[in-house]
Amino acid sequence: MLPIITEEMSSEVFTEAFQDVHSWRKNMVQYLKEENPEINTAILEVAKYDENIDLKAVALGAYLSYRLLELATDNEELTVEV
């Protein structure tokens, strides 16, 4: 089961990402190359699959989703430990 993403988490990640979308996206590429290279490869492959798809938009959505799930998972683990 996936962790619950709260409105507060969404707000936090969106604020973080949309301060400088270009830099944030580049940082996420580097982060995922180290943290989870299989996910990063999958995101880039999907984004390149169709010439009519905006690669940067697909990647941004995927990175936002990954970051939200990561944050929710971390939060859930903290809650269980208490």
Secondary structure, 3 states (H helix, E strand, C coil): CCCCCCHHHHHHHHHHHHCCHHHHHHHHHHHHHHHCHHHHHHHHHHHHCCCCCCHHHHHHHHHHHHHHHHHHHHHHHHHHHC
